Amino acid sequence: MIFAFLSSRVRQYLLFALVLPFVGRLLQTVGVRVGARNPRAGDALQKAGGYARQPLSRQQRRNLRRLR
């Protein structure tokens, strides 16, 4: 209920600061378990979890675009 009264910037900050790192850890944990049965799927989950756990900064994204 309280979440509805927060501004969109505060909600976005909470999402990126609190929820996404937790989801990243969860994906990495699930990826390890799935990787025992299906290595490709496990690697994909672990990679996605790493991205969610530590998002790239704006400068890092720009550098990656330049490399492509």
Sequence and secondary structure as in RCSB ss.txt:
>XXXX:A:sequence
MIFAFLSSRVRQYLLFALVLPFVGRLLQTVGVRVGARNPRAGDALQKAGGYARQPLSRQQRRNLRRLR
>XXXX:A:secstr
 GGGGS HHHHHHHIIIIIHHHHHHHHHHHHHHHHHH HHHHHHHHHHHHHHHS   HHHHHHHHHH 
